[in-house]
Amino acid sequence: MKMFVLVYADYFEGTVTTTFKEAGYNSYFKVHNMTSEYEGLEPRKGGPGSHGGVKSLWIAVPDEKIAQLLDIVRDLRKKHPTVGFGAFTFQLEEIVV
């Protein structure tokens, strides 16, 4: 099992939600009001006078679904080449207590 994480600018929220729901991903976690800093770019901290904050979408999936999720991200990049966002995956172990 893997965790897929997409980090994106606040203003891209509607597109991200619609895209993943249309692809059949209706179960996810979101983290709102995040901040970020990247070398060479203005910090994204949200609030008045800023460039906006960032959010993240988290989806736990079987390993074989990662390729499909990355294809969705590639398609988003093609359709929105000026939007900055990043996708990450890591191994996930579910612990039932």
N, C-alpha and C positions, 0 to 999 in steps of 0.2 A: 504494500500500500504506500502511496505517496501523497504528500501535501503539495498542492499547486498554489502559488501566491502571485497575484498580479497587483503591482503597486502603480497607482495612476493619480493624475491631478484631479482635484475636486470637481472641476468643471466637466470632466469626462464621465461623471457618474451615470448619467442617463444612457449613454452609448454602451458603457460596460454592462450595466444591468440588462438592458434589452438584448444585447448580443449573446450573453451567456444563457439567458432564459430561452431565447429562440433556439439555441443549440441544445436545449434540454437539461441544462444545469440549473435546477431550481432549489437545490440544497447547498448552502454555502454560509460562510461567516464573513462579515465585513468589519473592518476596523476603520473608524472615522477619526477625524481631527488629529492626524499624524503630522509630523514635521519631517523635513528632509534637507540635506545639504549634499551637494555634489561639487567636486572641484570644477571651477570655471562657471558655475551657474549660481544665480541668486538663491538664497535659502527660501524654502517654501514653509511658512509657519502659519498661514491662515490669518484671519482677522483683518480689521480695517487697515488699508494701506499696504497690504502685502500682495504677493503674486498668487495667493491662494495656498491652501494646504494640500495634503495628499490623503488618499484612502487606500485600502487594500482589500482585495477579495481573496478569500481562502476556500479551497475546495479539496476535500479528501476524496481520492479516487484510487481504484486499482491501478497498478503500474501501467497496464496496457492502454489506459485512457489518457495518459500524459501526452502522447503524440497528437491526439485530437485537440487537446487544449492548446498545445503549442501552435497547431495549425490555425486555431481561432485567433491567437495573438498575431501570427504572421499576417493574417487577413486584415486585422485591425491596423497593423502598421502600413499595409498597402493603401488602405482607405483613408488613413489619417497620418500621413508622413511627418507632420509637424508637431504631433502630440508626443510628449515624453512619457513613457511608461516602461516598466520592466517586469519580466516574468521569472519566477524562481521555483524550483522544486526541491524537496528533500524527503528522505525516507521517513515514514510514519509508522509508528507501532501503536495500535489501539490497546489500551489497558482497561479491562473490565474489572471493577471493584465491587 
